[in-house]
C-alpha cells in the first residue's frame, strides 16, 4: 500500500480500479475527500509524475488533468496518460481512451476507434467497457444498431455490479429495448441503482413513484404506496442536487404545484433556472 504524506491512499484508488465499476465522479470524490488544498495537489501530481511504473497511477494522472482537480484542465495530457495506461494493458485506461475518441477529449472524434476500444476493454472484463459497448450497440456508435446485443451487454455489466449497467438495464425493461416491457422489473432495477447513489437511477425511481410505475413491488414488501409524491420529491431532490437537469425541472414543477412538498414559488423559480443552465 502506498500512502503519500498528503493523505491520499493510492490503495483506495487501486481498489476502485479493480472493482471495474470506477467512474469519474468516484475518483473526483476520492480526491476531493483526501486533498484539501492546491499545494497538496501539486505535490501529489509531482509524485505521480515521478512514479509512472503503475498503470493505475498513470490513470490517476489522466484524471487530474481531465477533470482539472487542483490543476488546470489539460485534455491533451489526459489523453496521453490514458494512451500510456492503455498501452500497458490497463482495461480502465483502454476504457478512458475510448471515451476520449468517442467525445473528442484531447483528440479528434473517431467513433469507430472508440467502439473498437470499448470492445477491447469489455473483452478484458471491464464492466464500464461492457456497459459502454452496450450503449454503442443501442445507438449505433461505431457499429450497426443491435438492441438485443445492447440488452445482453447491459445485463452483463449489471451482473458485475456496474451502476450504469443496472440503470441501462432498467431503461431497457422500461422502454422495451431488446426485451419485452416490464415496468415492475424496471422499477426494481431503478431502486437498486438509486441505492448505489446513481443520479439517473434516483431520477427514474422518482418518476416511477410520481406516476405509480411498477410500484406494486412496494405492496408486497410493505414499502409505501403505488403512487408516492413525497417519495418522488425526495428522489428528485437527490438527483437535482447531483446536477441532473430533468430532475431539477421536475423538482421545480413539484414546488410550483405543491406535489409532495408545500408549494413554494421561490424554490420553483430557483430550480427552473437551474434546470435551464
Rosetta blueprint (number, residue, H / E / L):
1 X L
2 X L
3 X E
4 X L
5 X L
6 X L
7 X L
8 X L
9 X E
10 X H
11 X H
12 X H
13 X H
14 X H
15 X H
16 X H
17 X H
18 X H
19 X L
20 X L
21 X L
22 X L
23 X L
24 X H
25 X H
26 X H
27 X H
28 X H
29 X H
30 X H
31 X H
32 X H
33 X H
34 X H
35 X L
36 X L
37 X L
38 X H
39 X H
40 X H
41 X H
42 X H
43 X H
44 X H
45 X H
46 X H
47 X H
48 X H
49 X H
50 X H
51 X L
52 X L
53 X L
54 X L
55 X H
56 X H
57 X H
58 X H
59 X H
60 X H
61 X H
62 X H
63 X H
64 X H
65 X H
66 X H
67 X H
68 X L
69 X L
70 X L
71 X L
72 X L
73 X L
74 X L
75 X H
76 X H
77 X H
78 X H
79 X H
80 X H
81 X H
82 X H
83 X H
84 X H
85 X H
86 X H
87 X H
88 X L
89 X L
90 X L
91 X H
92 X H
93 X H
94 X H
95 X H
96 X H
97 X H
98 X H
99 X H
100 X H
101 X H
102 X H
103 X H
104 X L
105 X L
106 X L
107 X L
108 X L
109 X L
110 X L
111 X H
112 X H
113 X H
114 X H
115 X H
116 X H
117 X H
118 X H
119 X H
120 X H
121 X H
122 X H
123 X H
124 X L
125 X L
126 X L
127 X H
128 X H
129 X H
130 X H
131 X H
132 X H
133 X H
134 X H
135 X H
136 X H
137 X H
138 X H
139 X H
140 X L
141 X L
142 X L
143 X L
144 X L
145 X L
146 X L
147 X H
148 X H
149 X H
150 X H
151 X H
152 X H
153 X H
154 X H
155 X H
156 X H
157 X H
158 X H
159 X H
160 X L
161 X L
162 X L
163 X H
164 X H
165 X H
166 X H
167 X H
168 X H
169 X H
170 X H
171 X H
172 X H
173 X H
174 X H
175 X H
176 X L
177 X L
178 X L
179 X L
180 X L
181 X L
182 X L
183 X H
184 X H
185 X H
186 X H
187 X H
188 X H
189 X H
190 X H
191 X H
192 X H
193 X H
194 X H
195 X H
196 X L
197 X L
198 X L
199 X H
200 X H
201 X H
202 X H
203 X H
204 X H
205 X H
206 X H
207 X H
208 X H
209 X H
210 X H
211 X H
212 X L
213 X L
214 X L
215 X L
216 X H
217 X H
218 X H
219 X H
220 X H
221 X H
222 X L
223 X L
224 X L
225 X L
226 X L
227 X L
228 X L
229 X H
230 X H
231 X H
232 X H
233 X H
234 X H
235 X H
236 X H
237 X H
238 X H
239 X H
240 X H
241 X H
242 X L
243 X L
244 X L
245 X H
246 X H
247 X H
248 X H
249 X H
250 X H
251 X H
252 X H
253 X H
254 X H
255 X H
256 X H
257 X H
258 X L
259 X L
260 X L
261 X L
262 X L
263 X L
264 X L
265 X H
266 X H
267 X H
268 X H
269 X H
270 X H
271 X H
272 X H
273 X H
274 X H
275 X H
276 X H
277 X L
